[in-house]
Structures are given as structure tokens and as C-alpha cells.
């Protein structure tokens, strides 16, 4: 059940067809196999080997899929990284993963160069693009002539991917996912999305998936697996433009569209939506953040369709539960468990609770991670007797439908991106004029949540909100930078001195964004 077996299995079952499209480029499934074999041969000649970590710092371009497969074929480990990260954030991942190689795109070279200068680990850099500085290796030069490759054997439980997600301590955690995790998630998604029934009957004749969300997310592997399993086509879109999305759906007869609530809010509000025919889309899929009833209603009325909402974690590759196309959608629910997954609701002592009672979700199944890379203590806290304790609070009803009522870990979700308050707080407290800081999420109809920072200035300090925001912009990805900043004399603390974020209350209508402040 090695993930890369999906490609030859796909070719054997469906024959040659166009598997990947991106801005005029087309790759068949056999092209994908040949190019990934050639790159695997080239990476081996560069002395990359089994167990080495390779960072993929790329936008949505075909080289993402080719690189993922090539790295896995040589027995190495893929480390996908969001291309919007700052040099400081990338540097941490370079050091922690001890990556020997980075594969990136020419447009991201400045970030990579600075990150590498900040790092104690000095990986080689392979770049997709032309006219590169001498220190970098052109991606095209890494292709060997031989387009066959004897794949390095890896057992099903070998680590295939280390995906970094922000941790509650402020430092990102490396989620270790095995080949078995990725392979099984793909099979579960095929059935949960309503592409193929449990008995093998096909529900969608054509599967054309438009990938707008970054493939650096865990869902990227899930989308590739789903497409390979059902003979579908992946359509990659490197940039983000609502009109372009609508036109692409119309022109290419897209049948499946994975998105985040922010995307659906923008689509619902787009003034010229009726100009485009989106009737080909049979599955509008939502995840990564809470889908509000308001956004759902406005989108579904505008497009005369329905959204299937889902819930998942990086620690489970992607989805744990999903609403089904052939079942009633309950308001506030994120559907029932996907095939193969067991979900329990537990009290504070780890005992199962009956339907309707709120507790912590714990999950078990073939897509649950192996643990956190180089972090045994954190792994032991969340993995117990084969169950992953999610930190999310909610309940299940009598039908097994899941309702999330709170996030135990104080996660802020902006446009589908996870933001942990402690990470932003650590940056704020590095400011020379700040003595303390607390961060929460503020509801926002368009973006899901905005980051709001409560800041305590040192005695006599005069730092302005805009100055503090600029300080953060140099050290954090744009989506993590506080949108609102409020000054206060002190922060609420517990007996151990920990900030009580739940006591940081604001009225969203009373807040003024830093960019709008005088």
C-alpha cells in the first residue's frame, strides 16, 4: 500500500489519459510516471537516499506532484511547506526537519535565500525556473535520461510525509504520516465524497477536480489519491481569482471543487456569478474552518446547489467526517465519520459519553498519524491506546452526526489556515516595547476569523498599533499578522500565570482594524 503504487495501478486500470492540467500544460498519467521516475533517478545521483527529508516549497504547479512522487520513490520523506511562510518560519522547519534539499520556485527564491542564511542546516536548493543564480540547481537539470526507476521498497508504516502545523507551544509540530495513512485516506475519500459507492458502483462518470487551495496542505495528497483511484483529472490553479475560478469551472466542466468557507463567501458575493455556468459541479466540498449558516445559505441559493461540509485534522491526513450527498444535511453538523474511522466523545477522564453530551473527540483509524517528529512528549499527550485525542470539543447525535461546539486548543482559523495564538504572542513579546500579549480569534463573515491581539506595553513605551503590526509582518506569514490590536493594562491570568484567553472578550462591531485606524 505504498502511496506511489497508485500511479501504475491507475495506468493499468484506466489506460493513458490527461491526469494533470495547469495553465495550458497537460500531463498524462504516463507522463507523471515517466517524469517522476526521471526525477527520482536524478535525486539519487545527488546522493539523496532513504529517510532523507526534502522540503517542497512550491505554489500549485505540476512540479509539486512530480516532486512528491519522485521523493517517495527513492524512499525519502516529503516535507510540504506553505509558500506564504516568512523566512523565519521556513528557517525553523529547515532546522527542525534537518532537510538536505529544498525544491522551490524562482518566485520564492528571496524567501528561501534568507531562510537558508538564518538556518544552521544548509540544504541544497533545486529551483523551477530559468536564469538562476549560480548557487541554485535548475529543476530541469535534475531529470535523468532514464525514465524507468526501481522504487526503493518501503513498508506500509514507513513515514512518507512530515507536515508542519503550528503547535500550542508556539513552535510548529511535524506531523508524521505514513504511506498507509495517505493510501487509506484516498480510499475513504472516494466513498465519502460520493464518487463510488461501497459496492463499487460509480456515481460520477467524470471526476474533474479544481485545486485552488495550496497543495502544501494535507488535502493535496488526498486529492491526488482520489483522482488516481477513480481515473480523474486534477486541474491546478496557481493564483486566486474568483472570476478566473468561475470561468475555469464553466470551460473545463469541473465536477468537484474543494474549498474553504472564505472561498464560498467570496463566490456567493461575486456580482457577475450568473454569467457563468457552474452546473457541472456535482460536489462542492468545504473544510478547514467552520462553515457558517449565513455563508452556506447565501452560496447555495445563489448557485442552486448544496455544500458538503467536512471536519478533519492534519494529524489524520485530512477528513474525519463529512456530510453526504444522499443524506439530509443537519444545520451545525459536519456530517458523520468517513469509512474506516471510529469517533468517540470522551469526558475529562477519557470515558465515552452518550449521544448529545459534549466532550472531547477522540478518533481511531488507518489515517491517524504516527506521531510528531522529534517530539515524543507531545505525541504521548495526544496518542493514547491507538486513539488520537483531537482537542476539539463537541457531541454526536443518535445518528452519528458530529457537532463541534468549541476548540479546546484556542485555534484561530483564518481563510482555512490554522493560527495558534501562542505563536503570534511569542512574536509580539519579542517587540522591545511590549511586556505581555494575548491573542484570540474574532468572528469575521468573509475570512472566518481575524487575529485580535491584546497588548500590554512596558512602562513609558509609546509603540503605535501600526508599528506593532509592521513588526509582526516581518516575522509572520501575512495571514497570522494581527488585524486588530487593543492596548490594555494587564491580561487575565490563572494561578500558574497562564493567560486566560477565554476571558479576553471583544465586540467585533466595536473593533477598528489597524489598517483603518487613524
Backbone torsions as a table, in degrees:
resi	resn	phi	psi	omega
1	UNK	NA	35.6	175.0
2	UNK	-66.7	136.8	-176.0
3	UNK	-55.1	-39.8	-175.1
4	UNK	-71.3	-13.4	175.4
5	UNK	-65.6	-18.4	-178.6
6	UNK	-61.9	-31.0	-177.3
7	UNK	-71.0	-56.3	177.8
8	UNK	-61.8	-32.8	176.9
9	UNK	-63.9	-39.4	178.4
10	UNK	-63.6	-44.9	-179.4
11	UNK	-62.4	-43.2	-179.3
12	UNK	-64.1	-37.3	-175.1
13	UNK	-82.2	-39.4	-171.0
14	UNK	-111.5	-6.7	-175.5
15	UNK	72.6	-174.5	-177.3
16	UNK	-80.8	133.4	176.2
17	UNK	-156.9	167.1	179.6
18	UNK	-74.0	114.4	-176.9
19	UNK	-96.8	-30.7	-171.4
20	UNK	-134.7	131.8	175.9
21	UNK	-130.4	139.1	178.7
22	UNK	-158.1	109.9	175.0
23	UNK	46.0	53.4	176.5
24	UNK	89.7	-15.9	177.2
25	UNK	-86.6	142.7	176.5
26	UNK	-131.8	136.8	176.0
27	UNK	-128.4	126.7	173.2
28	UNK	-77.4	170.8	175.9
29	UNK	-62.9	-34.3	177.8
30	UNK	-72.8	-32.9	173.4
31	UNK	-60.3	-45.3	-179.6
32	UNK	-58.8	-41.6	178.7
33	UNK	-66.1	-45.7	-178.3
34	UNK	-65.8	-48.1	-177.4
35	UNK	-65.7	-37.7	178.3
36	UNK	-69.2	-33.4	174.8
37	UNK	-66.0	-43.4	179.4
38	UNK	-63.5	-41.2	178.7
39	UNK	-68.9	-37.4	177.4
40	UNK	-60.0	-43.2	176.7
41	UNK	-61.5	-41.6	-179.8
42	UNK	-66.4	-40.8	179.2
43	UNK	-65.3	-37.0	176.9
44	UNK	-64.1	-38.5	177.8
45	UNK	-65.5	-23.1	175.9
46	UNK	-84.6	7.7	176.3
47	UNK	73.6	17.6	170.5
48	UNK	-74.4	141.9	-174.8
49	UNK	-145.4	-177.7	-176.6
50	UNK	-52.1	128.3	176.6
51	UNK	90.5	-14.1	178.1
52	UNK	-67.7	148.2	177.7
53	UNK	-97.5	134.7	179.7
54	UNK	-126.4	117.8	179.1
55	UNK	-81.1	131.2	172.1
56	UNK	-107.6	106.7	-178.2
57	UNK	-113.8	78.6	-167.7
58	UNK	-137.3	148.8	169.2
59	UNK	-78.0	-175.0	179.7
60	UNK	-76.1	87.5	176.4
61	UNK	-132.7	161.5	-176.4
62	UNK	-57.2	-29.5	-178.5
63	UNK	-62.0	-19.7	175.5
64	UNK	-61.8	-52.6	-177.5
65	UNK	-65.8	-42.1	179.2
66	UNK	-61.7	-44.0	-178.6
67	UNK	-67.7	-41.7	179.2
68	UNK	-55.6	-49.3	-177.4
69	UNK	-66.9	-42.3	-178.3
70	UNK	-63.2	-44.8	179.9
71	UNK	-61.4	-43.6	-179.4
72	UNK	-68.4	-33.2	-179.2
73	UNK	-64.9	-31.0	179.8
74	UNK	-87.6	3.7	178.5
75	UNK	84.6	8.0	178.7
76	UNK	-86.2	179.7	-173.6
77	UNK	-117.4	129.9	178.6
78	UNK	-82.5	132.9	174.1
79	UNK	-119.5	91.1	-179.2
80	UNK	-76.2	135.4	-177.6
81	UNK	-130.2	133.0	178.1
82	UNK	-57.9	122.0	-176.6
83	UNK	-67.9	-5.2	178.4
84	UNK	-90.6	-0.8	-179.1
85	UNK	-67.3	153.7	177.3
86	UNK	-81.0	166.7	176.5
87	UNK	-56.6	-38.7	-179.4
88	UNK	-63.6	-42.4	-179.5
89	UNK	-69.1	-40.5	177.1
90	UNK	-65.2	-38.3	179.9
91	UNK	-59.9	-41.7	178.9
92	UNK	-59.6	-43.8	-178.1
93	UNK	-67.7	-38.5	176.3
94	UNK	-57.7	-49.1	-177.6
95	UNK	-67.1	-46.1	-175.2
96	UNK	-68.2	-40.9	-179.4
97	UNK	-78.8	-17.5	-175.0
98	UNK	54.5	44.1	-178.2
99	UNK	-66.0	136.2	178.8
100	UNK	-89.4	-19.2	-174.7
101	UNK	-145.1	144.2	170.7
102	UNK	-120.6	131.5	172.0
103	UNK	-108.5	121.2	-173.9
104	UNK	-139.9	-172.8	-177.5
105	UNK	-119.1	149.0	-174.6
106	UNK	-55.4	-34.2	-179.3
107	UNK	-68.7	-10.5	-179.1
108	UNK	-110.3	9.5	-173.9
109	UNK	-62.6	-36.3	-179.0
110	UNK	-61.9	-43.5	177.8
111	UNK	-62.9	-45.4	-178.8
112	UNK	-63.8	-42.7	-179.2
113	UNK	-60.0	-46.4	-179.6
114	UNK	-67.3	-42.2	179.9
115	UNK	-61.6	-41.3	-179.7
116	UNK	-65.8	-37.7	178.0
117	UNK	-64.9	-31.3	-179.5
118	UNK	-81.7	-12.0	-171.1
119	UNK	-96.3	148.4	173.2
120	UNK	-79.9	-27.8	174.5
121	UNK	-86.7	136.2	-176.3
122	UNK	-120.0	82.7	-178.4
123	UNK	-73.7	155.4	169.9
124	UNK	-74.1	154.1	-174.3
125	UNK	-123.9	121.2	176.1
126	UNK	-103.2	131.0	-170.9
127	UNK	-125.5	130.4	171.7
128	UNK	-82.0	114.4	-177.8
129	UNK	150.0	-180.0	-177.6
130	UNK	-124.4	168.5	178.3
131	UNK	53.1	55.7	-174.8
132	UNK	-94.5	153.9	173.0
133	UNK	-59.8	158.0	-173.4
134	UNK	-62.6	-27.7	-175.6
135	UNK	-73.1	-9.3	-173.9
136	UNK	-110.9	152.2	-176.1
137	UNK	-100.6	120.2	177.1
138	UNK	-62.8	133.6	-179.6
139	UNK	-56.5	-42.9	-177.2
140	UNK	-59.9	-30.8	-179.4
141	UNK	-73.9	-11.8	-178.6
142	UNK	-86.3	-9.9	176.7
143	UNK	-73.9	122.8	172.5
144	UNK	-83.0	164.9	-179.8
145	UNK	-72.3	-32.3	-175.5
146	UNK	-75.2	119.7	-179.3
147	UNK	-100.8	19.0	169.0
148	UNK	-113.6	151.2	-178.6
149	UNK	-151.8	122.7	175.5
150	UNK	-77.9	99.7	-173.2
151	UNK	-55.9	136.2	176.2
152	UNK	-68.2	124.8	-177.3
153	UNK	-66.5	133.3	174.1
154	UNK	-133.7	134.1	176.0
155	UNK	-67.1	162.4	-176.9
156	UNK	-57.0	-33.5	-175.6
157	UNK	-90.6	9.2	176.7
158	UNK	-70.5	143.6	179.0
159	UNK	-67.7	127.1	178.1
160	UNK	-102.8	-35.4	-172.9
161	UNK	-139.1	140.6	166.2
162	UNK	-117.9	111.2	-176.2
163	UNK	-110.5	119.9	-174.9
164	UNK	-85.7	132.8	176.7
165	UNK	-134.8	145.1	-176.6
166	UNK	-58.8	141.7	-179.5
167	UNK	-106.5	162.6	-177.8
168	UNK	-67.4	-17.9	177.8
169	UNK	-85.0	-5.3	-179.7
170	UNK	103.5	-23.1	177.8
171	UNK	-94.4	139.2	177.9
172	UNK	-60.2	148.0	177.1
173	UNK	-109.8	139.9	179.2
174	UNK	-92.6	106.2	-179.5
175	UNK	-80.9	118.9	-179.2
176	UNK	-90.7	118.7	179.9
177	UNK	-116.4	134.1	-177.1
178	UNK	-89.7	169.0	173.6
179	UNK	-58.0	-41.4	179.8
180	UNK	-62.1	-42.5	177.0
181	UNK	-55.3	-50.8	-176.1
182	UNK	-66.5	-43.3	-178.1
183	UNK	-62.6	-47.1	-176.4
184	UNK	-71.7	-32.7	177.1
185	UNK	-61.9	-40.1	178.2
186	UNK	-59.5	-45.7	179.3
187	UNK	-62.7	-41.2	179.9
188	UNK	-65.7	-39.4	-178.9
189	UNK	-65.4	-36.6	-179.8
190	UNK	-56.6	-45.2	-179.4
191	UNK	-76.7	-43.7	-176.7
192	UNK	-63.5	-36.8	-179.4
193	UNK	-75.3	-8.3	179.2
194	UNK	76.9	37.6	175.1
195	UNK	-92.5	-43.7	177.8
196	UNK	-134.1	136.3	177.2
197	UNK	-73.5	166.4	179.2
198	UNK	-60.5	-28.8	179.9
199	UNK	-85.3	3.2	176.4
200	UNK	94.8	-8.3	178.4
201	UNK	-70.2	142.2	-174.8
202	UNK	-90.8	133.3	-179.1
203	UNK	-100.7	-28.7	177.5
204	UNK	-118.9	122.7	179.6
205	UNK	-69.0	-40.1	-179.4
206	UNK	-119.7	135.7	176.1
207	UNK	-120.6	98.7	175.7
208	UNK	-112.4	110.4	-173.6
209	UNK	-104.6	123.8	176.1
210	UNK	-92.2	116.7	-177.5
211	UNK	-101.0	97.4	177.1
212	UNK	-96.3	-36.2	179.7
213	UNK	-68.8	148.8	-177.5
214	UNK	-59.2	134.2	176.8
215	UNK	-72.0	-4.9	173.8
216	UNK	-71.2	-15.3	174.5
217	UNK	-73.3	159.0	177.6
218	UNK	-58.1	-29.5	-176.4
219	UNK	-65.0	-20.6	-179.8
220	UNK	-58.7	-44.9	177.9
221	UNK	-67.2	-36.5	180.0
222	UNK	-64.7	-41.9	179.5
223	UNK	-64.1	-43.1	179.8
224	UNK	-63.3	-43.4	179.9
225	UNK	-62.6	-44.6	-179.6
226	UNK	-60.7	-46.4	-178.7
227	UNK	-62.3	-41.1	179.7
228	UNK	-67.5	-38.7	-176.9
229	UNK	-68.7	-30.4	-174.7
230	UNK	-110.4	6.5	-179.5
231	UNK	71.3	35.0	-178.0
232	UNK	-93.4	177.4	179.8
233	UNK	-121.5	133.3	174.9
234	UNK	-94.4	129.2	176.4
235	UNK	-112.7	113.5	-176.5
236	UNK	-94.3	136.1	175.6
237	UNK	-122.9	110.7	-175.9
238	UNK	-70.5	-32.2	-178.3
239	UNK	-112.9	177.2	-168.3
240	UNK	-125.3	105.0	-177.3
241	UNK	-146.7	121.2	-173.3
242	UNK	-62.0	-44.6	179.5
243	UNK	-62.5	-41.2	179.2
244	UNK	-63.9	-39.2	178.6
245	UNK	-62.0	-48.3	-178.6
246	UNK	-62.5	-43.2	179.6
247	UNK	-65.3	-38.3	-179.1
248	UNK	-66.3	-42.5	178.0
249	UNK	-57.6	-44.6	-179.3
250	UNK	-65.5	-49.0	-172.8
251	UNK	-72.0	-30.7	-174.3
252	UNK	-108.8	7.5	176.7
253	UNK	51.7	52.7	178.6
254	UNK	-62.9	136.7	-179.0
255	UNK	-111.8	-17.3	179.5
256	UNK	-137.7	133.2	-175.9
257	UNK	-134.7	102.1	174.2
258	UNK	-83.1	128.4	-179.3
259	UNK	-143.6	175.1	174.4
260	UNK	-110.1	161.1	-177.9
261	UNK	-52.6	-36.6	178.2
262	UNK	-58.3	-43.3	178.4
263	UNK	-60.1	-43.5	-179.3
264	UNK	-67.8	-33.2	176.2
265	UNK	-64.5	-43.3	-180.0
266	UNK	-67.9	-41.0	177.8
267	UNK	-63.3	-40.4	-180.0
268	UNK	-65.3	-31.7	-176.1
269	UNK	-92.3	-6.9	-175.4
270	UNK	-65.4	125.2	-170.9
271	UNK	-66.6	-29.6	-174.5
272	UNK	-107.2	27.3	-175.7
273	UNK	-58.1	-35.5	-176.4
274	UNK	-66.7	-13.6	177.9
275	UNK	-69.4	-18.4	-171.9
276	UNK	-115.5	142.8	178.9
277	UNK	-92.2	109.5	179.6
278	UNK	-109.8	16.0	-176.2
279	UNK	-65.4	-15.0	179.5
280	UNK	-71.3	-21.9	-175.8
281	UNK	-73.6	112.7	179.4
282	UNK	-92.8	-22.1	-178.0
283	UNK	-133.6	103.5	169.7
284	UNK	-92.9	116.1	-173.1
285	UNK	-113.7	136.1	180.0
286	UNK	-124.0	148.6	177.5
287	UNK	-171.6	-175.7	175.3
288	UNK	78.1	-15.8	179.3
289	UNK	-161.5	168.3	-179.2
290	UNK	-70.2	129.5	176.1
291	UNK	-92.9	109.2	-176.8
292	UNK	-70.9	154.6	178.0
293	UNK	-62.0	-34.7	-179.4
294	UNK	-64.5	-46.7	179.4
295	UNK	-65.6	-44.4	179.2
296	UNK	-57.7	-50.2	-176.6
297	UNK	-61.5	-45.7	-176.9
298	UNK	-66.5	-38.9	179.3
299	UNK	-69.2	-47.6	-175.2
300	UNK	-65.1	-35.0	177.2
301	UNK	-70.1	-39.8	-176.7
302	UNK	-68.1	-38.4	-173.3
303	UNK	-107.0	3.0	177.5
304	UNK	52.2	54.9	-177.0
305	UNK	-152.6	-168.2	173.8
306	UNK	-139.5	151.2	179.4
307	UNK	-99.9	138.3	172.5
308	UNK	-100.0	110.0	-177.5
309	UNK	-85.9	151.5	-178.3
310	UNK	-140.3	164.9	178.5
311	UNK	-134.6	134.7	179.1
312	UNK	-165.1	179.0	-177.8
313	UNK	-138.6	156.1	171.2
314	UNK	-60.3	-34.7	-178.8
315	UNK	-65.7	-10.1	176.5
316	UNK	-122.8	29.8	-177.3
317	UNK	70.8	-57.6	174.6
318	UNK	-161.7	-99.6	-169.7
319	UNK	-78.2	144.1	170.6
320	UNK	-110.2	-37.0	-179.6
321	UNK	-139.1	158.5	-179.9
322	UNK	-157.0	143.6	170.4
323	UNK	-71.3	147.3	-175.4
324	UNK	-105.8	148.9	-178.9
325	UNK	-67.3	-24.5	-175.0
326	UNK	-108.3	18.4	177.3
327	UNK	-129.3	151.8	176.5
328	UNK	-60.2	140.7	178.1
329	UNK	-93.2	121.1	-178.9
330	UNK	-91.6	133.7	-179.2
331	UNK	-60.9	127.6	178.4
332	UNK	89.1	-8.6	-179.0
333	UNK	-92.3	154.0	172.8
334	UNK	-111.4	27.8	175.2
335	UNK	83.0	-169.0	-179.2
336	UNK	-108.0	170.4	-176.5
337	UNK	-58.7	141.3	175.8
338	UNK	-73.2	161.9	-178.0
339	UNK	-54.6	134.8	176.9
340	UNK	90.0	-6.9	-176.5
341	UNK	-105.7	135.0	172.9
342	UNK	-107.8	134.8	-179.8
343	UNK	-127.5	132.0	175.4
344	UNK	-121.6	156.0	171.2
345	UNK	-112.8	121.2	-171.7
346	UNK	-116.1	148.2	173.7
347	UNK	-82.9	-175.2	-175.7
348	UNK	-63.9	-17.4	178.8
349	UNK	-101.7	9.8	177.4
350	UNK	80.8	16.6	179.4
351	UNK	-94.7	138.2	-179.7
352	UNK	-62.1	140.9	178.5
353	UNK	-105.5	151.6	178.8
354	UNK	-74.4	166.8	178.5
355	UNK	-54.0	140.9	176.7
356	UNK	92.1	-16.0	-179.3
357	UNK	-96.5	137.2	-175.6
358	UNK	-81.8	133.4	175.6
359	UNK	-157.9	-165.4	179.2
360	UNK	-92.5	135.2	177.2
361	UNK	-75.3	132.3	171.1
362	UNK	-124.8	140.3	-174.5
363	UNK	-130.4	153.3	179.3
364	UNK	-143.4	138.8	179.6
365	UNK	164.9	178.1	-175.3
366	UNK	-70.8	-9.6	-179.9
367	UNK	-101.3	4.5	-179.8
368	UNK	-75.9	133.9	-174.2
369	UNK	-57.0	164.0	174.4
370	UNK	-78.4	-28.1	-177.5
371	UNK	147.7	-174.6	178.4
372	UNK	-96.6	131.6	-177.2
373	UNK	-61.9	125.5	178.6
374	UNK	54.7	38.0	-179.1
375	UNK	-150.2	70.8	-176.8
376	UNK	-67.0	-34.8	-178.1
377	UNK	-63.7	-47.7	179.1
378	UNK	-66.4	-37.2	178.3
379	UNK	-60.4	-44.5	-178.8
380	UNK	-64.2	-26.7	-179.2
381	UNK	-74.0	-29.2	-174.6
382	UNK	-109.1	-21.4	178.1
383	UNK	-107.4	112.9	-177.2
384	UNK	-135.7	117.0	178.7
385	UNK	54.5	39.0	177.8
386	UNK	83.8	-3.3	179.8
387	UNK	-101.7	136.7	175.0
388	UNK	-95.5	120.1	176.5
389	UNK	-87.5	112.9	-168.0
390	UNK	-77.2	-24.6	-173.6
391	UNK	81.5	-1.1	178.2
392	UNK	-98.2	139.6	-175.5
393	UNK	-107.7	141.8	178.3
394	UNK	174.1	-160.2	-178.7
395	UNK	-147.8	163.8	172.4
396	UNK	-115.0	144.5	176.4
397	UNK	-91.4	-174.7	-176.6
398	UNK	-63.1	-24.3	-179.4
399	UNK	-89.0	-1.1	-178.0
400	UNK	85.7	7.9	176.9
401	UNK	-78.6	143.1	-171.2
402	UNK	-102.7	136.6	178.0
403	UNK	-127.1	118.4	179.2
404	UNK	-93.5	128.1	-177.4
405	UNK	-112.7	-17.1	-178.4
406	UNK	-164.7	160.8	176.0
407	UNK	-113.0	111.1	-175.3
408	UNK	-61.0	-29.1	-173.6
409	UNK	-93.6	9.8	177.7
410	UNK	62.4	26.9	-178.9
411	UNK	-63.7	138.7	171.5
412	UNK	-106.0	129.9	-178.7
413	UNK	-117.7	113.1	-176.9
414	UNK	-118.0	116.1	-179.5
415	UNK	55.6	30.9	179.9
416	UNK	87.5	-7.4	178.6
417	UNK	-90.8	136.6	178.4
418	UNK	-82.5	131.8	178.1
419	UNK	-130.1	123.0	176.1
420	UNK	-96.0	128.4	-177.0
421	UNK	-53.4	-38.4	-176.0
422	UNK	-62.2	-30.9	179.0
423	UNK	-66.5	-43.8	179.1
424	UNK	-70.0	-39.2	179.1
425	UNK	-60.8	-39.6	-179.6
426	UNK	-62.3	-39.8	177.9
427	UNK	-67.4	-44.3	178.7
428	UNK	-58.9	-41.5	-177.8
429	UNK	-72.6	-11.2	173.1
430	UNK	-79.3	-13.0	178.7
431	UNK	-68.2	132.7	-175.3
432	UNK	-61.7	-19.9	-177.5
433	UNK	-100.8	1.8	-175.5
434	UNK	-110.5	130.2	178.6
435	UNK	-99.0	-25.3	-178.9
436	UNK	-159.2	155.2	-179.1
437	UNK	-154.0	145.7	174.4
438	UNK	-134.2	141.0	-174.2
439	UNK	-127.3	136.7	175.7
440	UNK	-136.2	170.8	173.6
441	UNK	-100.1	139.1	178.1
442	UNK	-113.2	127.9	-177.9
443	UNK	-55.6	139.1	179.6
444	UNK	-143.6	125.5	-174.5
445	UNK	-61.0	-38.2	-174.4
446	UNK	-84.2	-39.8	-172.1
447	UNK	-106.6	0.5	-176.6
448	UNK	88.3	-66.9	175.0
449	UNK	-147.6	150.3	171.9
450	UNK	-113.6	149.3	178.6
451	UNK	-79.2	126.9	176.6
452	UNK	-119.8	125.2	-178.8
453	UNK	-109.7	131.7	171.2
454	UNK	-100.8	122.1	-170.7
455	UNK	-120.6	133.2	173.6
456	UNK	-107.7	116.8	179.8
457	UNK	-82.9	150.0	174.1
458	UNK	-66.5	154.1	-178.0
459	UNK	-56.5	126.2	178.8
460	UNK	85.7	-6.7	-178.6
461	UNK	-75.4	151.7	-175.2
462	UNK	-129.9	23.1	-176.8
463	UNK	-59.9	138.6	179.1
464	UNK	-91.8	164.9	178.6
465	UNK	-62.4	-41.9	-178.5
466	UNK	-67.3	-35.3	177.9
467	UNK	-66.0	-41.1	179.2
468	UNK	-65.6	-41.4	178.7
469	UNK	-62.9	-41.5	178.4
470	UNK	-62.2	-38.5	177.3
471	UNK	-59.4	-43.5	179.9
472	UNK	-68.6	-36.9	-178.2
473	UNK	-62.1	-26.2	179.0
474	UNK	-79.8	-13.9	-172.0
475	UNK	-123.6	-9.5	-177.2
476	UNK	-131.0	152.7	170.7
477	UNK	-59.1	149.8	-173.1
478	UNK	-54.3	-39.4	-175.7
479	UNK	-70.4	-14.0	179.6
480	UNK	-93.2	-12.5	-175.9
481	UNK	-69.9	133.5	-179.8
482	UNK	-55.6	128.5	175.9
483	UNK	-84.0	-34.2	176.7
484	UNK	-120.4	141.5	174.5
485	UNK	-132.8	125.7	179.6
486	UNK	-121.4	129.8	177.5
487	UNK	-85.3	142.1	177.0
488	UNK	-147.9	161.3	-177.3
489	UNK	-76.5	-31.8	-179.5
490	UNK	-161.6	166.4	178.7
491	UNK	-112.0	146.3	176.4
492	UNK	-67.0	135.1	-177.0
493	UNK	-129.0	154.1	171.2
494	UNK	-91.3	-174.6	-175.3
495	UNK	-66.6	-17.2	178.3
496	UNK	-95.6	2.7	179.3
497	UNK	84.7	10.2	-179.9
498	UNK	-85.9	136.3	179.9
499	UNK	-64.0	131.8	177.7
500	UNK	-91.5	87.9	-174.0
501	UNK	-62.1	-30.9	-177.2
502	UNK	-68.3	-13.6	177.0
503	UNK	-93.0	-2.3	176.5
504	UNK	-85.5	97.6	-173.7
505	UNK	-108.5	140.9	175.1
506	UNK	-140.4	158.0	170.6
507	UNK	-104.1	110.5	-174.1
508	UNK	-49.7	-37.7	-177.3
509	UNK	-66.5	-22.1	-178.4
510	UNK	-87.7	-10.4	-176.2
511	UNK	-82.9	146.5	175.2
512	UNK	-119.8	123.4	179.9
513	UNK	-60.7	145.9	-179.0
514	UNK	-55.9	-41.6	-178.5
515	UNK	-65.0	-22.6	-178.4
516	UNK	-98.4	-8.1	-177.9
517	UNK	-72.3	149.2	179.3
518	UNK	-77.8	NA	NA
